[in-house]
Amino acid sequence: MGIGEGLSVVGRAGRKSSNRWLQEHASDPYVKQAAADGYRSRAVYKLIELDEKDQLILPGTIILELGAAPGGWTQYLSRRAGNRATIIATDILPMDSLPDVNFIQGDFTEQSTADDIDMAMENRRADLVLSDLAPNLSGVGVSDQARAMALVELALESACQFLNSEGVFVVKVFQGIGSDDYIQQVRKVFKNVKVRKPAASRPRSREVYVVARNLI
């Protein structure tokens, strides 16, 4: 989602990888289910499973979603949380509007966007901060992993900035160089930390989701 929606590959190996992805995408049951359920992205079923296991979304909650475009997760948040919730979604990319969602287009690491988020939350703290961010892929594993880790570091900083003390932080992490250290870093900041691999994550994907609760 967000930054990770794009895919850039080069050379013969890249074309083969892209073709394999297209074939998998066309036959993917979650892609078909998302179309049937009216969701913008198959990624929504990862969030649904996380919510069912960890009870992330409660009525009247304040939610901040980082890297929201194209809006599959945001659709679920809107449907699940109800109109009593405050939902703020942000991305550097544009996103079609959704009911009961305040979308802020901008880079959440920039002060102007952070100020807009504060204003949208009426200077309150969020109960839930979500990040499904991933970098655009270059095909160079070490470089892609470094960019992915930079994003999750920024997401953690934002979670610490915007969450209330009993809030929940959910972030996608790609396993590889730096990921174990990052999870240990999260454990130093939150009292309760779990690592999940939703069924909707493709088996060959290195992604896992860290669910962290209660700031220390």
N, C-alpha and C positions, 0 to 999 in steps of 0.2 A: 504494500500500500504506500501512498505518498511517494517519497523519493524512490522507493523500490519498485514502482510499477513499470519503469522503463527497463529495457534489456539491450545492452550494446555488446555485440560479439563480432570478432573479426576473424578472417582466414577460413580455411577449409574446416578445421575443427570447430570453429564458432558456428559455421553454417550447419554442420551436423547436429551440434547441440541445440541450435534454434529449431531445426526441423523436428528433432525428438521432442522438444518442449511443445511445439504446436500439435504433434500427434497425441501426446499425453493430454494436453488441454482439451482437445476435441472429444476424447473418450472419457474424460474425468467425470465420475458420478457427482462430485461436488459442484462442478461447473454446471451440469445439467440441473441439479437441485437448486442452485442459486437462481438460474433462469426461471424455474418453475415457481420459486418462492418470491421472485421479484427483487432479489438482492443484486447489488452492483458488482459483487466480488465473491468468489468462493471462500475467501479468507474469513468470511463471517462465521463459518462453522467452527473455526478454531476458537473464536471468541465465545460462541454459544457453549461449547464444551467447557471452556475455562469458567464461564459464569455458572454453569450447572455444578461444577466441582467445588468452586471456591466462593460462591455466592457474592459475586462482585458488585451487582447492581441492585440497589434498594430504592423504593419509592422516595421521591423528594431529594435524591442525592445530587451532589455537585460533581460533574464529570468533566475532565479535560482530556481530549484526544489529540495527540501529536502525530502529524503526518497522516491526516485523515483521508485524503483523496485516494480513490474515487468515491468513497463513502459507504462501503459495505458494512464496516463495523459501526459507522455512525447511524446507519439505518436501524440496525439492531438496538443500539442504545436508545434511539428515539422511540422505537416500538416497546421496548422492555421497561424503560424507566418511567414513562408516562409524562404527562404535561406538568406535573409538580416538580420535575427535576430541572436542574440547570445544566445544559449540555453545551460545552464550548469545544469546537473542533477547529484545528488550524493546520495549514499546509502552505508550502510555497506555491503549489499548483492551484488553479481554480477548482471549485467543486460545486455541482448543482445543489441548490438549496434543499433542505429537509425540514419537516415540521418540528418545531420546538428546539431547533438547533441554531446556535449563534456561531456562524462560520467566520473565522478570521484568516484572511489570506496574508501570509507573511512568514518570515523565518523566525521561529520561536526563540532562537538564540539572540535575536536582536532586541535591544531595549524597547524600541517602539512597539514591537509585537507583544513583548512581555507586558508592557503598559496596557495594551488593548485587552489582553487576557485578564489582567487584574481588574480592569474596568468592567468587563463582562461578568466577572465573578463577584462584582460589587465589593472588592477587597476582602472577600471571604476565602477560606481555604477549601481545596477540593477534597472530596471523599475518595475519588478514584482518578488516577492518571494512567493513561494507556499510550503505549507506543508500539506500532507495528512497522516502524521505519526500517528501511534497508537501502543500501546504496545502489545506484545504477552499476551494473556489472561490466567490468572491462575485459574479463576473461583471464586476468592475471590474479591468481589466487591470493598471494601475499598482499597485494595492493588492495584487493576487494575486501579482505578480512580486516585490514587496517582501517579502511573507511567505515566498515560496519561497526567496529569497536569504537571509533570516534563518535558515531551517532548515538550508541547506547550510553556512552559517558555523558553526552549532552542531555540525553533523556533523563538520566539519573539526577543530574544537577537541577533540571527543571522540576522533577518530582519533589526533591528536597525543598525547592523554592515554593511550590504551589500546594503541596499536600498538607492536610491537617495531621496531627500527631497520631491519629488512629486510622489514617487513610491507607489505601492499597495502591501499589504501583505494579503495573503489568508491562513487561518489555520483551520484545523478541530479541534473542541473542543467537548469533551463528557460532556454533562450536568450532574452535580452532585456536590459533595463537591469541592469547589474551583473554579468552572467554572464562577460563577457570578463575583467573585472577579477578576478573570483573565480578563474578558471582560471589567471591569472597568479599569483595568490596561492598557489594549490596548487603551481605550478611552483617557487616560492621555498622550499617546504617539502619537496618530494619530488624525487628525482633524475630519475625517469622518469615522464612523464605522457602519457597518450593519451586522446583523445576519441573515443568510439564512439557509433554510432547503430544499435542492433540492428534486425534485420528486423521483430521483433515490435512495435517502436514504431510507432504509427500515423503515416502519412506527414505528416499535418497537425499532429502534435504537435511542440511546440518542445523536447521533452526530448532530452537527450543524456546519456551516462554518461561520467564522468571516472574513469579507471583510473590510480591513482598508486601508484608502488612505490619503496621505499627512502627513508626519512626522511633529510634532510640534517642 
